[in-house]
Amino acid sequence: MRIAQVSPLYESVPPKLYGGTERVVSFLTEELVQQGHEVTLFASGDSVTQARLVAPCERSLRLDPECVDQMAHHILMLEQVVQQVDNFDIIHFHLDYLHFPLSRRYGMLNVTTLHGRLDIPDLVPLYQEFREMPLVSISNAQREPLPWVNWQGTVYHGLPVDLYTASAQPGEYLAFLGRISPEKRVDRAIEVAKRVNMPLKIAAKIDPADEEYFQAEIKPLLDHPLIEYVGEVGEGEKGEFLRNAYALLFPINWPEPFGLVMIEAMACGTPVIAYEHGAVPEVLHDGKTGFVVHDLAETVQAVERVETIDRRECRRVFEERFSASRMARDYVALYERMLEERRMSLESSFHLPTEPLSDKPLVAIDQMARHLNRRQFPRHH
């Protein structure tokens, strides 16, 4: 199958530091290549991939001091996608809604994985207008604000099984990994560490939008002997950071669409203690891979019960539910179903050529496309 993966340009694929969406795009792209598909990745020029790379910018944009207008590079990338649209059986976007007007007008077979929160009122009229766009959720909880859009399926994120190694022995510190922002509630993690008298290591980035929050609310809390802020960590450091932790604290206060850090911790054998918001109950098995909690008191109790969690079971559940190979197979099944639906739609909409169609969906679609071109149908049909 000829597949295009279209990534945001803010981080490289994979990202060198923080970057959940781009990390997932990388894992999916490489696994699709391994499974024998012909993949083109649209991403920043400092990306590393076995796929064919099309790069509208030399470097990822978030850390590029010379980049003033990030959107300009994304618009260029969309034009590059459109110019090559005939080279792909399906185009998989990871750009939220940015491509919707082009996808509608060019009639290209596409699907969009939504990686962010959807409980934003501004999104409702937009998705009402583009309600035919085929979408994929990364958890069932993510769908709740927009249950009426054109959902094609839910595909949980996955990681390569050899990305991290697990430790059967618990470490001596609590871990917080991700981003410092009001919805991630690192302040809760700090309070828990103080209450249970355990060290807490915070590995997190600070976006410019959250700098004021960090300075006013979080920085004063770091001046405590139990608390260590280690900053933003890369992929090479992350495994050791998680593997050597006693537990990962995930005390969020927002409708988390998935929570990639939870399965990263599970891959390292580290139990997760997470507030019950968004996808948390779908990802965590309460009492088996960690604990789902509702307040600080429950979180403290959960830390005291961590020793009842089998770290080897955390790893086993990760391999069973959250591998990159499983994620890629789920997406391929979705692609194939969409291709078959497109083929059937073409059969019902147009007079087909007299020669019999192949029983292979991709070949059949090519046959019909050649037939339609001979009849000089305009491209947007």
JOJO-V132090 format. One record per residue. N is the residue number from 1. RES is the residue in one small letter. SS is DSSP state (hx for helix, st for strand, lp for the rest). OMEGA is omega in degrees with one decimal (NA if undefined). Layout:
BEGIN
n-><N | N>
res-><RES | RES>
ss-><SS | SS>
omega-><OMEGA | OMEGA>
END
This chain:
BEGIN
n-><1 | 2 | 3 | 4 | 5 | 6 | 7 | 8 | 9 | 10 | 11 | 12 | 13 | 14 | 15 | 16 | 17 | 18 | 19 | 20 | 21 | 22 | 23 | 24 | 25 | 26 | 27 | 28 | 29 | 30 | 31 | 32 | 33 | 34 | 35 | 36 | 37 | 38 | 39 | 40 | 41 | 42 | 43 | 44 | 45 | 46 | 47 | 48 | 49 | 50 | 51 | 52 | 53 | 54 | 55 | 56 | 57 | 58 | 59 | 60 | 61 | 62 | 63 | 64 | 65 | 66 | 67 | 68 | 69 | 70 | 71 | 72 | 73 | 74 | 75 | 76 | 77 | 78 | 79 | 80 | 81 | 82 | 83 | 84 | 85 | 86 | 87 | 88 | 89 | 90 | 91 | 92 | 93 | 94 | 95 | 96 | 97 | 98 | 99 | 100 | 101 | 102 | 103 | 104 | 105 | 106 | 107 | 108 | 109 | 110 | 111 | 112 | 113 | 114 | 115 | 116 | 117 | 118 | 119 | 120 | 121 | 122 | 123 | 124 | 125 | 126 | 127 | 128 | 129 | 130 | 131 | 132 | 133 | 134 | 135 | 136 | 137 | 138 | 139 | 140 | 141 | 142 | 143 | 144 | 145 | 146 | 147 | 148 | 149 | 150 | 151 | 152 | 153 | 154 | 155 | 156 | 157 | 158 | 159 | 160 | 161 | 162 | 163 | 164 | 165 | 166 | 167 | 168 | 169 | 170 | 171 | 172 | 173 | 174 | 175 | 176 | 177 | 178 | 179 | 180 | 181 | 182 | 183 | 184 | 185 | 186 | 187 | 188 | 189 | 190 | 191 | 192 | 193 | 194 | 195 | 196 | 197 | 198 | 199 | 200 | 201 | 202 | 203 | 204 | 205 | 206 | 207 | 208 | 209 | 210 | 211 | 212 | 213 | 214 | 215 | 216 | 217 | 218 | 219 | 220 | 221 | 222 | 223 | 224 | 225 | 226 | 227 | 228 | 229 | 230 | 231 | 232 | 233 | 234 | 235 | 236 | 237 | 238 | 239 | 240 | 241 | 242 | 243 | 244 | 245 | 246 | 247 | 248 | 249 | 250 | 251 | 252 | 253 | 254 | 255 | 256 | 257 | 258 | 259 | 260 | 261 | 262 | 263 | 264 | 265 | 266 | 267 | 268 | 269 | 270 | 271 | 272 | 273 | 274 | 275 | 276 | 277 | 278 | 279 | 280 | 281 | 282 | 283 | 284 | 285 | 286 | 287 | 288 | 289 | 290 | 291 | 292 | 293 | 294 | 295 | 296 | 297 | 298 | 299 | 300 | 301 | 302 | 303 | 304 | 305 | 306 | 307 | 308 | 309 | 310 | 311 | 312 | 313 | 314 | 315 | 316 | 317 | 318 | 319 | 320 | 321 | 322 | 323 | 324 | 325 | 326 | 327 | 328 | 329 | 330 | 331 | 332 | 333 | 334 | 335 | 336 | 337 | 338 | 339 | 340 | 341 | 342 | 343 | 344 | 345 | 346 | 347 | 348 | 349 | 350 | 351 | 352 | 353 | 354 | 355 | 356 | 357 | 358 | 359 | 360 | 361 | 362 | 363 | 364 | 365 | 366 | 367 | 368 | 369 | 370 | 371 | 372 | 373 | 374 | 375 | 376 | 377 | 378 | 379 | 380 | 381>
res-><m | r | i | a | q | v | s | p | l | y | e | s | v | p | p | k | l | y | g | g | t | e | r | v | v | s | f | l | t | e | e | l | v | q | q | g | h | e | v | t | l | f | a | s | g | d | s | v | t | q | a | r | l | v | a | p | c | e | r | s | l | r | l | d | p | e | c | v | d | q | m | a | h | h | i | l | m | l | e | q | v | v | q | q | v | d | n | f | d | i | i | h | f | h | l | d | y | l | h | f | p | l | s | r | r | y | g | m | l | n | v | t | t | l | h | g | r | l | d | i | p | d | l | v | p | l | y | q | e | f | r | e | m | p | l | v | s | i | s | n | a | q | r | e | p | l | p | w | v | n | w | q | g | t | v | y | h | g | l | p | v | d | l | y | t | a | s | a | q | p | g | e | y | l | a | f | l | g | r | i | s | p | e | k | r | v | d | r | a | i | e | v | a | k | r | v | n | m | p | l | k | i | a | a | k | i | d | p | a | d | e | e | y | f | q | a | e | i | k | p | l | l | d | h | p | l | i | e | y | v | g | e | v | g | e | g | e | k | g | e | f | l | r | n | a | y | a | l | l | f | p | i | n | w | p | e | p | f | g | l | v | m | i | e | a | m | a | c | g | t | p | v | i | a | y | e | h | g | a | v | p | e | v | l | h | d | g | k | t | g | f | v | v | h | d | l | a | e | t | v | q | a | v | e | r | v | e | t | i | d | r | r | e | c | r | r | v | f | e | e | r | f | s | a | s | r | m | a | r | d | y | v | a | l | y | e | r | m | l | e | e | r | r | m | s | l | e | s | s | f | h | l | p | t | e | p | l | s | d | k | p | l | v | a | i | d | q | m | a | r | h | l | n | r | r | q | f | p | r | h | h>
ss-><lp | st | st | st | st | st | lp | lp | lp | lp | lp | lp | lp | lp | lp | lp | lp | lp | lp | hx | hx | hx | hx | hx | hx | hx | hx | hx | hx | hx | hx | hx | hx | hx | lp | lp | lp | st | st | st | st | st | lp | lp | lp | lp | lp | lp | lp | lp | lp | st | st | st | lp | lp | lp | lp | lp | lp | lp | lp | lp | lp | lp | lp | lp | lp | lp | hx | hx | hx | hx | hx | hx | hx | hx | hx | hx | hx | hx | hx | hx | lp | hx | hx | hx | lp | lp | st | st | st | st | lp | lp | lp | lp | lp | lp | hx | hx | hx | hx | hx | hx | hx | lp | lp | lp | st | st | st | st | lp | lp | lp | lp | lp | lp | lp | hx | hx | hx | hx | hx | hx | hx | hx | hx | lp | lp | lp | lp | lp | st | st | st | lp | lp | lp | hx | hx | hx | hx | hx | hx | lp | lp | lp | lp | st | st | st | st | lp | lp | lp | lp | st | lp | lp | lp | lp | lp | lp | lp | lp | lp | lp | lp | lp | lp | st | st | st | st | st | st | st | lp | lp | lp | lp | lp | lp | hx | hx | hx | hx | hx | hx | hx | hx | hx | hx | hx | lp | lp | st | st | st | st | st | st | st | lp | lp | hx | hx | hx | hx | hx | hx | hx | hx | hx | hx | hx | hx | hx | hx | hx | lp | lp | lp | lp | st | st | st | lp | lp | lp | lp | lp | hx | hx | hx | hx | hx | hx | hx | hx | hx | lp | st | st | st | st | st | st | lp | lp | lp | lp | lp | lp | lp | lp | lp | hx | hx | hx | hx | hx | hx | hx | hx | lp | lp | lp | lp | st | st | st | st | lp | lp | lp | lp | hx | hx | hx | hx | lp | lp | st | lp | lp | lp | st | st | st | st | lp | lp | hx | hx | hx | hx | hx | hx | hx | hx | hx | hx | hx | hx | hx | lp | lp | hx | hx | hx | hx | hx | hx | hx | hx | hx | hx | hx | lp | st | hx | hx | hx | hx | hx | hx | hx | hx | hx | hx | hx | hx | hx | hx | hx | hx | hx | hx | hx | hx | hx | hx | hx | hx | hx | hx | lp | lp | lp | lp | lp | lp | lp | lp | lp | lp | lp | hx | hx | hx | hx | hx | hx | hx | hx | hx | hx | hx | hx | hx | hx | lp | lp | lp | lp | lp | lp | lp>
omega-><179.8 | -169.6 | 171.2 | 171.5 | -175.4 | -172.8 | 166.4 | -175.6 | -176.0 | 177.1 | 172.8 | 177.9 | -2.9 | 179.6 | 179.4 | 176.7 | -178.6 | 176.1 | -174.5 | -177.1 | -177.9 | 177.3 | 178.9 | 177.6 | 179.6 | -178.6 | -180.0 | -178.4 | -176.8 | 179.6 | 176.3 | 176.3 | 179.9 | -179.4 | 170.7 | -179.1 | 178.1 | -169.5 | 171.1 | -179.7 | 172.6 | -174.3 | -179.6 | -173.3 | 177.1 | 175.0 | 179.7 | -174.0 | 171.2 | 178.0 | 171.5 | -175.7 | 170.8 | -171.3 | 176.7 | 176.1 | -175.4 | -174.7 | 173.1 | -164.3 | -172.8 | -176.4 | -180.0 | -176.6 | -178.8 | -178.1 | 178.5 | -176.0 | -177.4 | -177.2 | -179.8 | -179.2 | 178.3 | 176.9 | 175.7 | -179.8 | 178.5 | 176.5 | 178.0 | 176.8 | -178.1 | -179.6 | -177.1 | -170.4 | -177.6 | -179.8 | -172.5 | 171.5 | 178.2 | 178.7 | -177.7 | -178.1 | 174.3 | -172.3 | -172.5 | -171.6 | -170.5 | -174.2 | -170.2 | -179.4 | 179.4 | -178.8 | 178.8 | -173.3 | -179.5 | 176.9 | -178.0 | 177.8 | -175.0 | 173.9 | -177.5 | 169.5 | 177.4 | -173.8 | -172.9 | 179.5 | -176.7 | -178.6 | -178.3 | -176.1 | -179.0 | -176.7 | -172.2 | 179.7 | 179.2 | -179.2 | 172.1 | 178.3 | -176.2 | -172.4 | 176.2 | -176.2 | -179.3 | -173.3 | 174.0 | 174.7 | 178.4 | 169.2 | 176.2 | 179.2 | -178.9 | -175.2 | -166.5 | 179.0 | -176.8 | -175.9 | -171.1 | 179.6 | -172.3 | 179.0 | 177.7 | -179.8 | 172.0 | 177.9 | 177.3 | 176.5 | 177.2 | 178.8 | 172.1 | -175.2 | 179.4 | -178.0 | -179.4 | 171.3 | -176.7 | 174.0 | 178.2 | -177.7 | -180.0 | 175.5 | -173.8 | 179.7 | 170.9 | -176.9 | 168.8 | -175.8 | 174.8 | -172.5 | 176.2 | -179.1 | -177.3 | -176.6 | 179.7 | 170.6 | 174.0 | 177.1 | 175.9 | 179.8 | 178.9 | 179.9 | 178.4 | 179.9 | 179.0 | -176.7 | -178.7 | 178.0 | 176.4 | 175.2 | 175.3 | 174.0 | -176.8 | 175.7 | -172.2 | 175.0 | 176.2 | 176.7 | 177.3 | -179.3 | -177.4 | -177.1 | -179.4 | 176.8 | 179.8 | -176.9 | -174.4 | -169.5 | -170.3 | -176.2 | 177.7 | -178.9 | -176.7 | -178.4 | -178.3 | -175.0 | 180.0 | -169.8 | 177.7 | 175.6 | -175.5 | 177.8 | -177.3 | -177.8 | 178.0 | -176.7 | -177.8 | -179.5 | -171.8 | -178.0 | 179.4 | 179.9 | -178.6 | -176.3 | -176.9 | -179.8 | 174.5 | 177.0 | 173.6 | 174.7 | -178.4 | -169.9 | -170.4 | 176.8 | -179.7 | -178.9 | -177.5 | -179.5 | 177.1 | -178.0 | -175.8 | -177.7 | 179.7 | -179.3 | 172.1 | 177.7 | 179.3 | 178.9 | 178.1 | -178.8 | -174.3 | 178.0 | -178.2 | 173.3 | -170.5 | 174.3 | -175.2 | 175.2 | 174.0 | -172.6 | -173.7 | -179.1 | 177.2 | -175.3 | -177.9 | 170.3 | -174.1 | -179.9 | -178.0 | 177.0 | -179.4 | -178.2 | 173.8 | -172.4 | -174.8 | -179.6 | -176.7 | -179.2 | 178.1 | 179.6 | 177.2 | 178.1 | -179.7 | 177.2 | -179.6 | -179.0 | -175.4 | -177.5 | 176.9 | -179.4 | 177.2 | -177.5 | 176.2 | 177.2 | 174.7 | 179.9 | -178.7 | 179.4 | 175.9 | -177.4 | -177.4 | -170.1 | -166.1 | 176.2 | 176.8 | 179.4 | 176.2 | 178.6 | -178.9 | 178.3 | 178.4 | 179.4 | 178.9 | 177.1 | 178.1 | 177.1 | -176.8 | 178.1 | 179.5 | 176.3 | 178.9 | 177.7 | 176.4 | 179.3 | -179.4 | 178.2 | 177.4 | 178.5 | -176.8 | -174.0 | -173.1 | 169.5 | -175.3 | 176.8 | -176.7 | 179.5 | -178.2 | 178.5 | 176.1 | 175.4 | 175.8 | -171.5 | -175.9 | 178.5 | 179.9 | 178.7 | 176.7 | 178.0 | -178.6 | 179.5 | 178.5 | 179.0 | -179.2 | 177.4 | 178.5 | 179.2 | 173.2 | 171.8 | 176.4 | -171.2 | -173.8 | 172.6 | NA>
END
